[in-house]
Amino acid sequence: MKHQERLYNALKSECEAKVNEALLTLDMCFLKGTAIGEHTSEHFLEEASKALNKLSSAQGNLDTLESYVEGSSMFNKKQLND
């Protein structure tokens, strides 16, 4: 595996982990209110808002990374998608 592929895989994994962490937080805000430390509406909103921003950022980064790789001749796209 070339270093470009390792870097791509590491960046993709990092983005996916952030997406999953944000989704978990949103799930907890919506479904398991007792999982949030302070049970005030202000705190729920704050935590949900942070998670939503994190989700948007991570998903945007993932989309950008995939778009960059698709448009680049530096990568063997078949290997990256396997």
PEPERA-V547149 format. One record per residue. N is the residue number from 1. OMEGA is omega in radians with two decimals (999 if undefined). Layout:
# PEPERA-V547149
n-><N;N>
omega-><OMEGA;OMEGA>
This chain:
# PEPERA-V547149
n-><1;2;3;4;5;6;7;8;9;10;11;12;13;14;15;16;17;18;19;20;21;22;23;24;25;26;27;28;29;30;31;32;33;34;35;36;37;38;39;40;41;42;43;44;45;46;47;48;49;50;51;52;53;54;55;56;57;58;59;60;61;62;63;64;65;66;67;68;69;70;71;72;73;74;75;76;77;78;79;80;81;82>
omega-><3.13;-3.12;3.09;3.14;3.11;3.12;3.10;-3.13;3.14;3.12;3.13;3.12;3.12;3.12;-3.14;3.11;3.12;3.06;-3.11;3.10;3.12;3.11;3.11;3.13;3.10;3.08;-3.13;3.12;-3.08;-2.95;-3.06;-3.07;-3.13;3.13;3.11;-3.04;3.12;-3.06;3.10;3.13;3.13;-3.12;3.10;-3.12;3.13;-3.13;3.12;3.13;3.10;3.14;3.12;3.08;3.12;3.12;-3.14;-3.14;-3.11;3.13;3.08;3.10;3.12;3.12;3.13;3.12;-3.12;3.11;3.12;-3.11;3.14;-3.11;-3.06;3.08;-3.10;-2.98;2.95;-3.01;3.11;3.13;-3.11;-3.09;3.11;999>
